[in-house]
Amino acid sequence: MKKLLVGVASVALALSLSACSGSPTEGTSGSSGSTKIALIAKANASDYWTMVKNGAMAAGTDLGVEVSFNGPDTESEGDKQLNQLQSAVNDKPAGIGFAPQDSAQDGAPAILDQAKADGIPVVAFDTPLNASDVPITTVASDNSGIGAQAAEELAKLIGSTGEVAIVAHGETGTAAARRDGFKTWIQKNAPNITIVDVQNGESDPAKSRDKAQGILQAHPNLVGFFGTDDDSTIAIADEVKSKGMNTKVVGVDASPDVLTLITSGEIDGIVTQNPYNIGYKTVQILVEASKGTQPSSKTIVSESVWVTKDNMNSDEVKKVLGDS
């Protein structure tokens, strides 16, 4: 496995586009006369989704289109997200980007069938949409690879031996892919490491901290802990610190609070995605599709890197964090 880049193909290569036959889709214009692109995210209130939004809005500015970005307050409001998706389809924009919540996976396909019937191209972003072939591509990180790399780096930190645990941010989608990527790597490569518990914090800070607290109380000899998103990783780090334990903490996603905890040494390292790039590429692909050009790949992999206190100011890491 590469030490920094996660994924089997770079975004630059994956974004090569091939023209498709047929007439371009006619998108709805906004009040300013610009083409409208609608993105429905998993949530609209976290640092991660703010960075996705920033990338999407930048793409809108660069490409001269009007971008709307919406999402529920939390990642556990599937019904609300489906209502937002339905509203977006009803507006008949030039393209729709959709990052499905776990609880929206079952209801989304029927709504997106309507989008397809109306000639609206759809791109899934951050998380693949199960049981639907409507999305023309999925822009996301290699989430299984992210979990595997976190496992590999944690194994190095703990000398490839001892008890470890996981707090995930869900049970399907990206959470499951990262969780299972972590577990599979440990099982195949680290026979002296035992995963003693896996809990679901539901991407909720309070719930994640309760889960972390329970695991640490039940396993006082825990040497390593993995969180599958920023909320779970921060919760784990807070609990480890409050108990004065030496448990190594690794996770996923580089929110400002996570970076602060890396700097202070409370988080040992994280695999961070490039949320800005995910938002930007989603809009870019939808604009091309609205003109009749389809992406050449059904999956577009966005780069991710391993970040520690020692490398967080390197040019490579700063580029992915959006600091250069």
C-alpha positions in Angstrom: 0.0 0.0 0.0 1.2 3.5 -0.7 2.2 5.4 2.3 0.4 8.6 1.5 -2.0 8.3 -1.4 -5.1 6.1 -0.9 -6.9 4.9 -4.0 -6.2 3.1 -7.2 -6.3 6.0 -9.6 -5.7 9.8 -9.3 -8.5 12.2 -9.8 -6.8 13.7 -12.7 -6.7 10.5 -14.6 -10.2 9.4 -13.6 -11.7 12.7 -14.8 -10.9 12.1 -18.4 -14.2 12.5 -20.1 -15.7 10.8 -23.2 -18.5 12.3 -25.2 -21.7 10.5 -25.2 -24.3 10.4 -28.0 -27.6 12.2 -27.8 -28.7 15.7 -27.1 -27.4 17.7 -24.1 -29.7 18.0 -21.1 -31.4 21.4 -20.8 -31.0 22.6 -17.3 -33.2 25.1 -15.4 -31.7 28.6 -15.1 -31.7 30.5 -11.9 -32.8 34.1 -11.3 -29.5 35.4 -12.7 -30.0 33.3 -15.9 -27.2 30.8 -14.9 -27.5 27.0 -15.1 -28.5 25.5 -11.8 -26.7 22.6 -10.1 -28.2 21.2 -6.9 -26.1 19.3 -4.3 -27.8 17.4 -1.4 -25.2 16.5 1.2 -25.4 14.1 4.2 -25.3 17.1 6.5 -24.8 20.9 6.4 -23.4 21.8 9.7 -20.0 20.1 10.2 -16.5 21.2 9.2 -16.2 18.3 6.7 -19.4 19.3 4.8 -18.5 22.9 4.9 -15.3 22.1 3.0 -17.3 20.1 0.5 -19.6 23.1 0.1 -16.6 25.4 -0.4 -15.3 23.3 -3.2 -18.7 23.1 -4.9 -19.2 26.8 -4.7 -15.8 27.5 -6.1 -16.6 25.2 -9.0 -19.8 27.1 -9.6 -17.9 30.4 -9.7 -15.2 29.0 -12.0 -17.7 27.4 -14.4 -20.3 30.1 -14.4 -23.2 28.1 -12.9 -25.5 28.6 -9.9 -24.9 26.0 -7.2 -27.2 25.2 -4.3 -25.9 23.2 -1.4 -28.3 21.7 1.1 -28.4 18.9 3.7 -30.0 18.0 7.1 -28.5 19.3 10.3 -27.1 15.8 11.2 -26.3 12.6 9.4 -29.1 10.7 11.0 -32.1 12.4 9.3 -32.8 10.2 6.3 -36.4 11.3 5.9 -35.4 15.0 5.9 -32.7 14.3 3.3 -35.1 12.4 1.0 -37.5 15.4 1.2 -34.6 17.7 0.2 -33.7 15.4 -2.7 -37.3 15.3 -3.9 -37.5 19.1 -3.8 -34.3 19.3 -5.9 -35.7 16.9 -8.5 -38.9 18.9 -8.6 -36.9 22.0 -9.4 -35.5 20.3 -12.5 -31.9 21.6 -12.3 -29.2 20.9 -14.9 -27.7 18.3 -12.5 -28.0 16.8 -9.0 -25.3 15.7 -6.7 -26.4 13.4 -3.9 -24.5 12.1 -0.8 -26.9 9.5 0.7 -27.3 9.0 4.4 -27.5 5.4 5.5 -31.2 5.8 6.3 -31.9 7.4 2.9 -30.4 4.6 0.8 -33.6 2.7 0.4 -35.8 5.6 -0.4 -33.5 7.5 -2.8 -33.6 5.2 -5.9 -37.3 5.8 -6.6 -36.7 9.6 -6.4 -33.7 9.4 -8.7 -35.6 7.3 -11.2 -37.8 10.4 -11.6 -34.6 12.5 -12.1 -33.5 10.1 -14.8 -36.9 10.2 -16.5 -36.7 14.0 -16.5 -33.2 13.9 -18.2 -31.4 15.2 -15.1 -27.9 13.7 -14.6 -27.1 12.6 -11.1 -23.7 12.2 -9.5 -23.3 10.4 -6.1 -20.6 12.0 -4.0 -18.8 11.0 -0.8 -20.9 7.8 -0.5 -22.0 5.3 -3.2 -25.8 4.9 -3.7 -26.8 1.3 -3.2 -29.4 -0.4 -5.4 -29.5 2.3 -8.1 -27.8 2.7 -11.4 -29.0 6.2 -11.9 -25.8 8.0 -10.8 -23.5 8.4 -13.8 -20.5 8.2 -11.4 -19.5 8.3 -7.8 -16.9 10.9 -6.5 -15.5 9.5 -3.3 -12.5 8.4 -1.4 -11.3 4.8 -1.4 -13.0 4.2 2.0 -12.0 0.6 2.3 -8.4 1.7 1.6 -8.7 4.5 4.2 -9.6 1.9 6.8 -6.8 -0.4 5.8 -4.2 2.4 5.9 -5.4 3.5 9.3 -5.0 -0.1 10.5 -1.5 -0.3 9.0 -0.4 2.9 10.7 -1.9 2.0 14.0 -0.1 -1.4 13.9 3.2 0.5 13.5 2.3 2.7 16.5 1.5 -0.2 18.8 4.2 -2.7 17.6 1.7 -4.9 15.9 0.4 -6.4 19.1 -2.3 -5.9 21.7 -6.0 -5.0 22.0 -7.7 -2.4 19.7 -11.2 -1.1 19.2 -13.3 0.9 16.8 -16.0 3.5 17.1 -17.7 3.9 13.7 -20.0 6.7 12.5 -22.6 4.4 11.1 -23.3 0.8 10.1 -23.4 1.1 6.3 -21.9 3.2 3.5 -18.6 4.9 4.2 -18.6 3.9 7.9 -18.9 0.3 7.0 -16.3 0.4 4.3 -13.7 2.1 6.6 -14.6 -0.2 9.5 -14.3 -3.4 7.4 -11.2 -2.2 5.6 -9.6 -1.7 9.0 -10.7 -5.1 10.3 -9.7 -7.0 7.1 -6.2 -5.5 7.2 -5.7 -6.5 10.8 -6.9 -10.0 10.2 -4.6 -10.5 7.2 -1.5 -8.7 8.4 -1.4 -8.5 12.2 -2.3 -11.8 13.9 -1.1 -10.5 17.3 -3.6 -7.6 17.3 -7.1 -8.4 18.6 -10.1 -6.2 17.8 -12.0 -6.4 21.1 -15.0 -4.2 20.3 -16.7 -2.3 17.5 -19.4 0.3 18.4 -21.6 2.7 16.3 -21.5 6.3 17.5 -23.9 7.4 14.7 -21.7 10.4 13.8 -22.9 12.1 17.0 -20.3 13.6 19.3 -22.1 12.7 22.5 -23.0 9.2 21.5 -19.5 8.6 20.2 -18.0 9.6 23.4 -20.4 7.4 25.4 -19.4 4.4 23.2 -15.7 5.2 23.6 -16.1 5.5 27.4 -17.8 2.2 27.6 -15.1 0.5 25.5 -12.2 1.9 27.6 -13.9 0.9 30.9 -14.4 -2.6 29.6 -10.9 -2.9 28.2 -8.4 -1.0 30.4 -5.5 -2.6 28.5 -6.5 -1.2 25.1 -3.5 -0.1 23.2 -5.1 1.3 20.1 -8.4 3.0 19.0 -9.8 3.8 15.6 -12.5 6.3 14.8 -14.1 6.3 11.3 -14.9 10.0 11.1 -13.9 13.2 12.9 -16.7 13.1 15.5 -15.7 9.6 16.6 -12.0 10.3 16.5 -12.4 13.4 18.7 -14.6 11.6 21.1 -12.1 8.8 21.5 -9.2 11.2 22.0 -11.2 13.1 24.7 -12.0 9.9 26.6 -8.5 8.6 26.4 -7.2 11.9 27.7 -9.8 12.0 30.5 -8.8 8.6 31.7 -5.0 9.3 31.5 -4.4 6.3 29.3 -1.6 5.8 26.8 -3.9 4.3 24.1 -2.9 5.3 20.6 -5.6 7.1 18.7 -6.0 7.2 14.9 -9.0 8.3 12.8 -10.4 9.8 9.6 -11.0 13.4 8.5 -9.1 16.6 9.2 -11.5 19.1 10.8 -9.9 22.1 12.6 -10.5 20.4 16.0 -8.9 17.2 14.8 -5.8 19.1 13.6 -5.6 20.9 16.9 -5.6 17.5 18.7 -2.9 16.2 16.4 -0.8 19.2 17.2 -1.2 18.6 20.9 -0.4 14.9 20.6 -3.9 13.7 21.7 -4.5 12.2 18.2 -1.6 10.2 16.8 -2.6 10.4 13.1 -5.5 10.5 10.7 -6.2 9.6 7.1 -7.8 12.7 5.7 -9.9 12.9 2.6 -10.0 15.9 0.3 -13.6 17.2 0.8 -13.0 20.5 -1.1 -11.9 18.4 -4.2 -14.9 16.1 -3.8 -17.3 19.1 -4.0 -15.5 20.8 -6.8 -15.3 17.6 -9.0 -19.0 16.8 -8.4 -20.1 20.1 -9.8 -17.6 19.9 -12.6 -18.8 16.5 -13.8 -22.5 17.6 -13.6 -21.8 20.7 -15.7 -20.1 18.5 -18.3 -22.9 16.0 -18.2 -25.5 18.7 -18.7 -23.8 19.5 -21.9 -23.9 15.9 -23.1 -20.5 14.6 -21.9 -20.3 11.7 -19.5 -17.5 10.7 -17.2 -15.4 7.7 -18.5 -15.4 5.9 -15.1 -18.2 4.9 -12.8 -16.0 5.7 -9.8 -13.7 8.7 -9.4 -11.3 8.3 -6.5 -10.4 11.4 -4.6 -6.9 11.4 -3.0 -6.4 11.0 0.8 -3.3 11.2 2.9 -1.9 10.1 6.3 -1.4 13.1 8.5 0.6 13.3 11.7 2.2 16.0 13.8 5.4 15.5 12.0 4.1 15.9 8.4 1.1 18.1 8.7 3.0 21.1 7.5 4.5 19.4 4.5 3.6 20.6 1.0 1.9 17.4 0.1 -0.4 17.4 3.2 -1.1 21.1 3.0 -2.3 20.7 -0.6 -4.9 18.1 0.4 -5.9 20.2 3.5 -6.5 23.2 1.2 -3.7 25.3 2.8 -1.7 25.8 -0.4 
